Amino acid sequence: MSRTPAAGAVEAIGVVVPARNEAERIGACLDSVLTARGHPAVRALSCPVVVVLDTCHDGTGAVAGSRLSPRDGEVLHVRARSAAAARHVGVLTVLRHLSSVDPARVWVATTDADSVVPGHWLATQLALAASGADGVAGGIVVDGWHEHASRVRDSYLALLRSRRRPGGRHTHAYGANLGVRGSAYLAVGGFRDRVGEDRALRDALREGGFDVRHPSRLVVRTSGRRSGRAAGGLADLLHRLEQRDPA
């Protein structure tokens, strides 16, 4: 389906955070999301935060519940064992919370439970939406390399440099730092239940004629741990780089 003319500024925004056994990290994630929600450019808007607990066995739910009051959003439980499916449930839940608003005027941002977003995270996405963006794919910075050999860090940074484009743009797409207009999300069918759902959504938006931006100034800090929670995520990429460049 091709895009309709850009709807411009949005009237409501939501945040989706999928989580699987992230009790140690989700508190910092949600603290940062709530700070971003309090930005002067955002705080007047409705902004539900939806945490989707996917087959959790630890205290992730308790930590999330301690950060989010009922007026802040919702904590859901699913047994999908899939970051893509959990994200999709979260987006649909945000749209349900904001059902009184035209989906073309709703923006949904998603991050990961092991990530910390900057204070301008939502404000920057809203500004891009107001300029006509239908999707935003920001970058990430790894929060520490102590679990990896220096060659893995060097290979990863070289990969990032290879994806830079003129004007400060890049070609990355990370679930930890994505945003999409509600109408565009629905038009392309949302997150596909597959590895690399972040890149698949970005590509589907592009193929549908939607305007996807890749701002270099929008960066989220995320864990560099060796053992990840989602197949095809950053941990898997770092493992492949380690296997490609053995000591």
C-alpha positions as CSV (number, residue, x, y, z in Angstrom):
1,M,0.0,0.0,0.0
2,S,1.4,3.4,-0.9
3,R,1.5,6.3,1.5
4,T,-1.0,9.0,1.9
5,P,0.2,12.6,2.2
6,A,2.2,13.2,5.4
7,A,-0.1,14.0,8.3
8,G,2.5,16.1,10.0
9,A,2.4,16.9,13.7
10,V,1.0,14.2,16.0
11,E,-1.5,14.6,18.8
12,A,-0.5,11.6,21.0
13,I,2.5,9.4,21.4
14,G,3.1,6.0,23.0
15,V,6.1,3.9,24.0
16,V,6.5,0.1,23.7
17,V,9.1,-1.8,25.7
18,P,9.3,-5.6,25.2
19,A,11.2,-7.4,28.0
20,R,12.3,-10.9,28.7
21,N,14.0,-11.5,32.1
22,E,15.3,-7.9,32.4
23,A,14.8,-7.3,36.1
24,E,18.3,-5.8,36.4
25,R,18.0,-3.4,33.6
26,I,14.4,-2.4,33.0
27,G,14.2,0.0,35.9
28,A,16.9,2.3,34.3
29,C,15.1,1.9,30.9
30,L,11.7,3.0,32.3
31,D,13.2,5.8,34.3
32,S,14.8,7.2,31.1
33,V,11.5,6.8,29.1
34,L,9.6,8.7,31.8
35,T,12.2,11.4,31.8
36,A,11.8,11.7,28.0
37,R,8.1,11.8,28.4
38,G,8.5,14.8,30.7
39,H,10.3,16.9,28.1
40,P,8.6,20.2,27.6
41,A,7.7,19.3,24.0
42,V,6.1,16.1,25.0
43,R,4.5,16.4,28.5
44,A,1.3,18.0,27.3
45,L,0.5,15.0,25.1
46,S,-1.1,11.7,26.1
47,C,1.8,9.2,26.2
48,P,1.0,5.7,27.5
49,V,4.0,3.4,28.1
50,V,3.3,-0.3,27.4
51,V,5.7,-2.9,28.8
52,V,5.3,-6.3,27.2
53,L,6.7,-9.1,29.4
54,D,7.5,-12.0,27.2
55,T,7.8,-15.4,29.0
56,C,9.5,-13.7,32.0
57,H,10.7,-15.9,35.0
58,D,12.3,-13.2,37.1
59,G,11.2,-10.0,38.8
60,T,10.9,-7.9,35.6
61,G,7.2,-7.4,36.1
62,A,7.6,-6.2,39.7
63,V,10.2,-3.7,38.7
64,A,8.1,-2.4,35.8
65,G,5.1,-2.2,38.0
66,S,7.1,-0.2,40.6
67,R,8.0,2.4,37.9
68,L,4.6,2.7,36.1
69,S,1.4,3.8,37.7
70,P,-1.9,2.9,36.0
71,R,-2.1,6.4,34.6
72,D,1.4,5.9,33.0
73,G,0.5,2.9,30.9
74,E,0.2,-0.9,31.1
75,V,2.3,-4.0,31.8
76,L,1.2,-7.0,29.7
77,H,2.2,-10.6,29.9
78,V,2.6,-12.7,26.8
79,R,4.2,-16.1,26.0
80,A,5.4,-15.3,22.5
81,R,9.2,-15.9,22.9
82,S,9.5,-13.4,20.1
83,A,10.6,-9.8,20.3
84,A,8.7,-9.1,17.1
85,A,5.5,-10.5,18.4
86,A,5.9,-8.7,21.8
87,R,6.5,-5.4,20.0
88,H,3.5,-5.9,17.8
89,V,1.2,-6.5,20.8
90,G,2.7,-3.4,22.4
91,V,2.0,-1.2,19.4
92,L,-1.6,-2.4,19.1
93,T,-2.1,-1.8,22.8
94,V,-0.8,1.8,22.4
95,L,-3.2,2.3,19.5
96,R,-6.0,0.9,21.6
97,H,-5.2,3.3,24.5
98,L,-5.2,6.2,22.0
99,S,-8.2,5.0,19.9
100,S,-9.9,8.4,20.1
101,V,-7.1,9.8,18.0
102,D,-6.7,9.3,14.3
103,P,-3.8,6.8,13.8
104,A,-2.2,9.3,11.4
105,R,-1.8,11.6,14.4
106,V,-0.4,8.9,16.7
107,W,3.3,8.3,17.0
108,V,4.6,5.0,18.6
109,A,8.3,4.8,19.8
110,T,9.9,1.5,20.8
111,T,13.0,0.7,22.7
112,D,14.5,-2.3,24.5
113,A,14.5,-3.1,28.2
114,D,18.3,-3.2,28.4
115,S,18.5,0.3,26.9
116,V,18.5,3.9,28.2
117,V,17.0,6.7,26.0
118,P,18.1,10.3,26.0
119,G,15.9,13.0,27.5
120,H,15.2,14.4,24.0
121,W,14.3,11.0,22.5
122,L,10.6,11.5,22.1
123,A,10.8,15.3,21.5
124,T,13.2,14.7,18.6
125,Q,10.8,12.1,17.0
126,L,7.9,14.4,17.4
127,A,9.8,17.2,15.6
128,L,10.6,14.8,12.8
129,A,7.0,13.7,12.6
130,A,5.9,17.4,12.4
131,S,8.2,17.8,9.4
132,G,6.5,14.9,7.6
133,A,8.4,11.8,8.8
134,D,6.4,8.5,9.0
135,G,9.2,6.5,10.6
136,V,12.4,7.2,12.5
137,A,15.3,4.8,12.9
138,G,17.9,6.2,15.3
139,G,21.3,4.8,16.3
140,I,22.7,3.1,19.4
141,V,25.9,3.3,21.4
142,V,27.1,0.2,23.3
143,D,27.2,0.7,27.0
144,G,30.6,-0.9,27.8
145,W,32.8,-3.4,26.1
146,H,34.1,-5.3,29.1
147,E,32.6,-8.6,28.0
148,H,34.3,-8.4,24.6
149,A,37.8,-8.4,23.1
150,S,39.0,-5.1,21.7
151,R,38.9,-6.5,18.2
152,V,35.1,-7.0,18.5
153,R,34.7,-3.4,19.4
154,D,36.9,-2.3,16.6
155,S,35.0,-4.4,14.1
156,Y,31.7,-3.1,15.3
157,L,32.8,0.5,15.1
158,A,34.2,-0.1,11.6
159,L,30.8,-1.6,10.6
160,L,29.0,1.6,11.9
161,R,31.4,3.8,9.9
162,S,30.7,1.8,6.7
163,R,27.0,2.6,7.1
164,R,27.3,6.3,7.5
165,R,26.0,8.5,4.7
166,P,26.5,12.2,3.8
167,G,24.7,14.7,5.9
168,G,25.0,12.7,9.2
169,R,22.6,10.0,8.1
170,H,23.1,6.2,8.5
171,T,21.4,3.0,7.4
172,H,20.8,1.3,10.7
173,A,17.5,0.1,12.2
174,Y,17.4,-1.0,15.8
175,G,14.3,-2.0,17.8
176,A,15.9,-0.1,20.7
177,N,15.5,3.1,18.8
178,L,12.5,3.2,16.4
179,G,9.5,5.3,15.9
180,V,6.6,5.1,13.5
181,R,3.3,6.9,12.7
182,G,0.4,4.7,13.7
183,S,-1.3,4.9,10.3
184,A,2.0,3.9,8.5
185,Y,2.5,1.0,10.9
186,L,-1.0,-0.4,10.2
187,A,-0.6,0.2,6.4
188,V,2.4,-2.1,6.2
189,G,1.2,-4.8,8.6
190,G,3.4,-3.9,11.5
191,F,6.3,-5.9,12.9
192,R,6.7,-9.3,11.2
193,D,7.3,-12.2,13.5
194,R,10.8,-12.9,12.3
195,V,14.4,-12.2,13.2
196,G,15.3,-8.7,12.2
197,E,11.8,-7.3,12.7
198,D,13.3,-3.8,13.1
199,R,14.9,-3.8,9.7
200,A,11.9,-5.5,8.2
201,L,9.6,-2.8,9.4
202,R,11.9,-0.1,8.1
203,D,12.2,-1.7,4.7
204,A,8.4,-2.3,4.5
205,L,7.8,1.4,5.2
206,R,10.3,2.4,2.5
207,E,8.7,0.0,0.0
208,G,5.3,1.5,0.8
209,G,6.5,4.9,-0.1
210,F,6.6,6.2,3.5
211,D,9.2,8.8,4.7
212,V,11.7,7.1,7.0
213,R,14.4,9.3,8.6
214,H,17.8,8.1,10.0
215,P,19.0,11.0,12.2
216,S,22.5,10.6,13.6
217,R,21.7,12.8,16.6
218,L,19.1,10.3,18.0
219,V,21.2,7.8,19.9
220,V,20.1,5.3,22.6
221,R,22.6,3.6,25.0
222,T,22.2,-0.2,25.0
223,S,23.8,-3.2,26.7
224,G,26.8,-4.8,25.1
225,R,26.3,-8.1,26.9
226,R,27.4,-11.3,25.3
227,S,24.2,-13.2,26.1
228,G,21.2,-11.4,24.5
229,R,17.5,-12.0,24.8
230,A,16.4,-11.7,21.2
231,A,17.6,-13.8,18.2
232,G,19.3,-11.6,15.7
233,G,19.9,-8.8,18.1
234,L,23.0,-6.9,19.0
235,A,24.5,-9.7,21.1
236,D,24.2,-12.0,18.1
237,L,25.9,-9.5,15.8
238,L,28.8,-9.1,18.3
239,H,29.1,-12.8,18.5
240,R,29.3,-13.1,14.7
241,L,32.0,-10.4,14.7
242,E,33.9,-12.4,17.3
243,Q,33.7,-15.5,15.2
244,R,34.7,-13.7,12.0
245,D,37.8,-12.2,13.7
246,P,39.2,-14.9,15.9
247,A,42.2,-14.1,18.1
